[in-house]
């Protein structure tokens, strides 16, 4: 089986874009040199040392072993657990339930006809789908690892949805403030 260097190049570029990082930023964050990064991204190398893999994973905030996973399977890298310490089901569940409560509170404050309400409920439902049972089988089985990776990506998608909803809410609030300011300025 040959390594999938094209998948690695694509994953690195996508992650740099996601994090708004240049090749120099990757190097400045402890990653490989810009020259080595260019070689990898342009698929002009077929070797990468263990140290370079680790440095790249660290700089791109990928879980240890992600480069090996991408090369071996062409799969997606595993992002590091958020710095909030979300490392087990109980912690993930607490975090997701807090997100759900906050989103529902916002939902209840919106006027009934507001189109953001429907999108907000979809995000709350997605969060609920990610809340896992408190007990899990040992983390060594491939099935559990695959479930965990899928869950991490689903939560990342959930957080992107949250960002979109919050942006829509901010825009809606801004429009309301402008409308209210216009009403206050108009003669009675």
Secondary structure, DSSP 4 states (H G I P E B T S, - for coil): ----HHHHHHHHHHHHHHTT--HHHHHHTT---HHHHHHHHTT--S---HHHHHHHHHHTTBPTTHHHHHHHH--PPPBPPPTTT--SHHHHHHHHHHHHHHHHHHHHHS-TT-THHHHHHHHHHHHHHTPPPS----TTSHHHHHHHHHHHHHHHHHHHHHHHHHHHHHHHHHHHHHHHHHHHHS--
